[in-house]
Amino acid sequence: MSAARRSPTARHRRLIAELRRLRAASGKSRQEVAALVGTTDITLWRHETGLSRPTPADVAALLEVYGLAGEARGTLLEMAREARKRGWWHRYRHTLKPGFDSYIGLEAEGSVLRTYQPQVVPGLLQTEAYARAVIGATATDPAPSEIEEQVAVRMSRQDLVTRPDDPIRLVAVLDEAVFRRRVGGPGTMRGQLFHLLEMSDLRNVEIRAVPFAAGAHCAMDGPFCLLEFPDPGDPGVVYLEQAASGMVLEEPEELRRYALMFAGLLARALSPDETVVLIASAAQDG
């Protein structure tokens, strides 16, 4: 993986998983390990649950106890250094929903993103004008500066899809309402629809519409994102966004449930070519 793809959030997630695995393999309790490295059980618990980010020195001490040496040791120490860096999104944390900054950090290192959206175009596919209209409409107490910062975050994230080097694969299933709901006025909406047509030409982007005629389906409860990572040692996550916060789910049963839901959506969705026809028709009607 190139250095540009490495995310501090994703590195931290992988690091704590490795620390938990190594302790379990050692057969030692958390209390025993804490005593050997000269720390407290609570501190070690915070390291292993992700509530704190251990320093490279902390990790080196733990690896000494676990008997890890050579290249594997060097990899984890480098991971510890990377995990303590700040991603580009950190400076915008005060304007982001709680939980969304964590998701952005994971998204930055993702390889495949499958998303279902019933109301709006996914952020990775929005035009700037459309994004500004959506953010302004959904903000409860909009301050122009905060709206612009959120727009900037959304536009910056789109490099994941458009970069020439190893872009993320995006599969977006959108309800027909996404194409019919006029957001930001006729000009903004028409520009957004034409942008979707352009993006659907990219080899790493697949857009599928669920038409009104499909009726009720398994994802009527709302939008979600399924994120996969290039390293098989990193299990995927589900991201759920609400009005005031976002939540990252990691339990295997939750991942399985949403994967089945997404498969059900694909079974009811139009093909990519049929979706292009629907989008073009909506743009003409606009």
FINUSE-537354 format. One record per residue (C-alpha): residue number from 1; x, y, z. Coordinates in Angstrom, 2 decimals, padded with zeros to 5 digits, m for minus. Layout:
N
<NUM,<X,Y,Z>>
...
END
This chain:
286
<1,<000.00,000.00,000.00>>
<2,<001.34,003.43,m000.92>>
<3,<002.07,005.95,001.83>>
<4,<m000.70,008.17,000.44>>
<5,<m003.25,005.46,001.23>>
<6,<m002.21,005.06,004.88>>
<7,<m004.64,006.56,007.35>>
<8,<m003.79,007.14,011.03>>
<9,<m007.28,005.94,012.00>>
<10,<m006.96,002.69,010.04>>
<11,<m003.39,002.13,011.27>>
<12,<m004.55,002.59,014.87>>
<13,<m007.38,000.11,014.35>>
<14,<m004.99,m002.49,012.96>>
<15,<m002.43,m001.84,015.71>>
<16,<m004.86,m002.42,018.59>>
<17,<m006.13,m005.59,016.92>>
<18,<m002.55,m006.88,016.71>>
<19,<m001.82,m005.97,020.33>>
<20,<m004.91,m007.87,021.49>>
<21,<m003.96,m010.87,019.33>>
<22,<m000.39,m010.94,020.63>>
<23,<m001.47,m010.80,024.26>>
<24,<m003.98,m013.60,023.72>>
<25,<m001.27,m015.69,022.02>>
<26,<001.10,m015.06,024.93>>
<27,<m001.34,m016.63,027.38>>
<28,<m000.83,m013.74,029.79>>
<29,<m003.59,m011.74,031.44>>
<30,<m003.86,m008.00,031.05>>
<31,<m002.78,m007.58,034.67>>
<32,<000.32,m009.74,034.12>>
<33,<001.39,m007.83,031.01>>
<34,<000.78,m004.47,032.68>>
<35,<003.02,m005.45,035.59>>
<36,<005.80,m006.61,033.27>>
<37,<005.88,m003.33,031.32>>
<38,<005.44,m001.15,034.37>>
<39,<002.01,000.26,033.64>>
<40,<m001.53,m000.21,034.93>>
<41,<m004.25,m002.59,033.88>>
<42,<m006.46,000.40,033.01>>
<43,<m003.79,001.92,030.75>>
<44,<m003.31,m001.34,028.89>>
<45,<m007.08,m001.74,028.56>>
<46,<m007.29,001.74,027.04>>
<47,<m004.55,000.84,024.55>>
<48,<m006.28,m002.40,023.55>>
<49,<m009.72,m000.85,023.15>>
<50,<m008.57,002.17,021.18>>
<51,<m009.43,004.75,023.82>>
<52,<m005.80,005.89,023.81>>
<53,<m003.00,005.72,021.26>>
<54,<000.13,004.02,022.62>>
<55,<003.47,005.62,021.87>>
<56,<006.09,003.67,019.91>>
<57,<007.92,003.24,023.24>>
<58,<004.78,001.71,024.79>>
<59,<004.45,m000.68,021.86>>
<60,<008.15,m001.60,021.99>>
<61,<007.79,m002.56,025.65>>
<62,<004.77,m004.73,024.91>>
<63,<006.49,m006.45,021.98>>
<64,<009.41,m007.27,024.27>>
<65,<007.01,m009.07,026.60>>
<66,<005.35,m010.87,023.68>>
<67,<008.72,m011.91,022.23>>
<68,<008.12,m010.34,018.84>>
<69,<011.28,m009.51,016.90>>
<70,<012.58,m008.89,013.40>>
<71,<010.48,m007.52,010.55>>
<72,<007.16,m008.09,012.34>>
<73,<008.37,m005.95,015.25>>
<74,<009.50,m003.18,012.90>>
<75,<006.15,m003.23,011.10>>
<76,<004.19,m002.74,014.32>>
<77,<006.49,000.02,015.55>>
<78,<006.05,001.85,012.26>>
<79,<002.30,001.32,012.58>>
<80,<002.43,002.89,016.05>>
<81,<004.24,005.94,014.66>>
<82,<001.72,006.31,011.82>>
<83,<m001.23,005.90,014.18>>
<84,<m000.19,008.97,016.16>>
<85,<m000.16,011.27,013.14>>
<86,<m003.10,013.46,012.19>>
<87,<m005.03,013.00,008.96>>
<88,<m005.93,015.96,006.75>>
<89,<m009.50,015.89,008.15>>
<90,<m008.36,016.53,011.73>>
<91,<m008.44,020.31,011.35>>
<92,<m012.15,020.10,010.49>>
<93,<m013.17,017.94,013.47>>
<94,<m015.07,020.77,015.17>>
<95,<m017.51,020.97,012.23>>
<96,<m018.03,017.21,011.72>>
<97,<m020.64,015.01,013.33>>
<98,<m019.38,012.88,016.23>>
<99,<m018.21,009.59,014.75>>
<100,<m017.88,010.89,011.20>>
<101,<m014.22,011.84,011.63>>
<102,<m013.50,008.21,012.57>>
<103,<m015.31,007.02,009.48>>
<104,<m013.38,009.41,007.21>>
<105,<m010.16,008.03,008.66>>
<106,<m011.24,004.48,007.80>>
<107,<m012.62,005.45,004.39>>
<108,<m009.22,006.94,003.49>>
<109,<m007.70,003.46,003.49>>
<110,<m010.67,001.55,002.08>>
<111,<m010.56,m000.45,m001.14>>
<112,<m014.28,m001.04,m001.77>>
<113,<m017.23,001.08,m000.66>>
<114,<m020.78,m000.13,m001.12>>
<115,<m023.42,002.42,m000.16>>
<116,<m027.19,002.72,m000.23>>
<117,<m028.75,006.18,m000.21>>
<118,<m032.52,006.75,m000.34>>
<119,<m032.59,010.58,m000.32>>
<120,<m029.37,012.22,m001.51>>
<121,<m026.44,011.59,m003.81>>
<122,<m023.52,010.03,m001.85>>
<123,<m020.96,012.59,m000.74>>
<124,<m018.23,011.05,m002.90>>
<125,<m020.34,011.75,m006.01>>
<126,<m021.73,015.21,m005.19>>
<127,<m020.94,018.39,m007.07>>
<128,<m019.85,021.33,m004.97>>
<129,<m023.10,023.21,m005.60>>
<130,<m025.22,020.19,m004.68>>
<131,<m023.13,019.55,m001.54>>
<132,<m023.53,023.14,m000.42>>
<133,<m027.31,022.95,m000.93>>
<134,<m027.61,019.68,001.04>>
<135,<m025.38,020.81,003.90>>
<136,<m027.16,024.15,004.14>>
<137,<m030.59,022.52,004.15>>
<138,<m029.75,019.96,006.84>>
<139,<m027.84,022.28,009.19>>
<140,<m029.96,023.25,012.20>>
<141,<m028.08,026.47,012.90>>
<142,<m026.01,027.06,009.78>>
<143,<m022.99,029.34,010.00>>
<144,<m021.59,030.15,006.54>>
<145,<m018.02,029.34,007.61>>
<146,<m018.99,025.92,008.95>>
<147,<m020.97,025.10,005.83>>
<148,<m017.96,025.96,003.68>>
<149,<m015.68,023.82,005.84>>
<150,<m018.02,020.85,005.50>>
<151,<m018.17,021.38,001.74>>
<152,<m014.35,021.45,001.68>>
<153,<m014.22,018.12,003.54>>
<154,<m016.67,016.56,001.11>>
<155,<m014.76,017.75,m001.93>>
<156,<m011.43,016.57,m000.48>>
<157,<m012.81,013.07,000.13>>
<158,<m013.65,012.70,m003.54>>
<159,<m009.99,012.22,m004.41>>
<160,<m010.50,008.64,m003.22>>
<161,<m012.63,008.00,m006.31>>
<162,<m010.89,010.10,m008.95>>
<163,<m007.19,009.67,m008.19>>
<164,<m005.28,007.83,m010.95>>
<165,<m003.37,005.58,m008.52>>
<166,<m005.48,002.77,m007.04>>
<167,<m008.81,004.57,m006.55>>
<168,<m011.45,003.14,m004.26>>
<169,<m014.12,000.99,m005.94>>
<170,<m017.51,002.59,m005.33>>
<171,<m020.82,000.76,m005.78>>
<172,<m023.70,003.16,m005.10>>
<173,<m027.31,001.96,m004.99>>
<174,<m029.64,004.95,m005.01>>
<175,<m033.39,005.17,m004.68>>
<176,<m035.14,006.78,m007.64>>
<177,<m036.08,009.65,m005.30>>
<178,<m032.41,010.71,m005.31>>
<179,<m032.66,011.54,m009.01>>
<180,<m036.13,013.10,m008.82>>
<181,<m035.76,015.30,m005.73>>
<182,<m034.76,018.79,m006.84>>
<183,<m031.93,019.96,m004.58>>
<184,<m030.57,023.48,m004.86>>
<185,<m032.74,024.51,m007.82>>
<186,<m032.98,023.28,m011.42>>
<187,<m029.46,024.32,m012.45>>
<188,<m027.79,022.69,m009.46>>
<189,<m029.77,019.50,m009.86>>
<190,<m029.17,019.26,m013.59>>
<191,<m025.45,019.75,m013.02>>
<192,<m025.49,017.01,m010.39>>
<193,<m027.25,014.56,m012.69>>
<194,<m024.82,015.20,m015.53>>
<195,<m021.97,014.72,m013.06>>
<196,<m023.39,011.30,m012.12>>
<197,<m023.44,010.36,m015.80>>
<198,<m019.76,011.35,m016.07>>
<199,<m018.81,009.46,m012.93>>
<200,<m020.61,006.33,m014.09>>
<201,<m018.10,006.16,m016.96>>
<202,<m015.25,005.56,m014.52>>
<203,<m014.15,001.93,m014.32>>
<204,<m014.18,001.98,m010.51>>
<205,<m017.68,003.46,m010.15>>
<206,<m020.97,001.59,m010.46>>
<207,<m024.27,003.42,m009.96>>
<208,<m027.51,001.45,m009.68>>
<209,<m031.01,002.87,m009.23>>
<210,<m033.82,001.22,m007.29>>
<211,<m036.92,002.39,m009.18>>
<212,<m040.17,003.30,m007.48>>
<213,<m041.73,000.32,m009.28>>
<214,<m039.53,m002.05,m007.24>>
<215,<m041.79,m001.39,m004.25>>
<216,<m040.76,m002.16,m000.67>>
<217,<m037.30,m003.60,m000.10>>
<218,<m034.95,m004.77,002.67>>
<219,<m033.26,m001.38,003.23>>
<220,<m036.35,000.70,003.91>>
<221,<m034.93,001.59,007.35>>
<222,<m032.37,003.97,005.86>>
<223,<m028.93,004.57,004.35>>
<224,<m025.73,002.72,005.16>>
<225,<m022.17,002.25,003.95>>
<226,<m020.18,m000.99,003.80>>
<227,<m016.42,m000.44,003.71>>
<228,<m013.80,m003.06,002.85>>
<229,<m010.02,m002.81,003.17>>
<230,<m007.20,m004.08,000.94>>
<231,<m005.49,m005.99,003.76>>
<232,<m007.35,m009.23,004.57>>
<233,<m006.29,m008.75,008.19>>
<234,<m008.54,m005.69,008.43>>
<235,<m012.22,m006.71,008.71>>
<236,<m014.75,m004.42,007.07>>
<237,<m017.00,m001.92,008.81>>
<238,<m020.53,m000.58,008.46>>
<239,<m021.17,003.13,008.83>>
<240,<m024.59,004.49,009.81>>
<241,<m025.25,008.22,009.79>>
<242,<m027.94,010.02,011.74>>
<243,<m028.91,013.68,012.00>>
<244,<m026.49,014.51,014.82>>
<245,<m023.96,011.68,014.82>>
<246,<m022.49,008.73,013.00>>
<247,<m021.72,005.19,014.15>>
<248,<m019.14,002.65,012.97>>
<249,<m020.18,m000.99,013.39>>
<250,<m017.59,m003.79,013.41>>
<251,<m019.30,m006.91,014.73>>
<252,<m019.24,m009.82,012.20>>
<253,<m023.00,m010.40,012.51>>
<254,<m023.69,m006.73,011.73>>
<255,<m021.43,m006.88,008.69>>
<256,<m023.18,m010.03,007.49>>
<257,<m026.61,m008.47,007.92>>
<258,<m025.78,m005.36,005.91>>
<259,<m024.00,m007.37,003.23>>
<260,<m027.18,m009.41,002.77>>
<261,<m029.23,m006.22,002.64>>
<262,<m026.98,m004.80,m000.05>>
<263,<m027.26,m008.00,m002.08>>
<264,<m031.04,m007.72,m001.79>>
<265,<m030.91,m004.15,m003.07>>
<266,<m028.80,m005.15,m006.07>>
<267,<m031.36,m007.83,m006.91>>
<268,<m034.08,m005.14,m007.18>>
<269,<m031.96,m002.43,m008.77>>
<270,<m031.73,m001.49,m012.42>>
<271,<m028.58,m002.43,m014.30>>
<272,<m025.88,000.25,m014.69>>
<273,<m026.97,000.89,m018.28>>
<274,<m030.64,001.13,m017.32>>
<275,<m029.66,003.50,m014.53>>
<276,<m027.88,005.78,m017.01>>
<277,<m031.12,005.99,m018.99>>
<278,<m033.06,006.89,m015.85>>
<279,<m030.54,009.60,m014.88>>
<280,<m030.55,011.08,m018.37>>
<281,<m034.34,011.15,m018.33>>
<282,<m034.38,012.90,m014.95>>
<283,<m031.88,015.48,m016.24>>
<284,<m034.12,016.23,m019.23>>
<285,<m037.18,016.53,m017.03>>
<286,<m035.26,018.78,m014.59>>
END
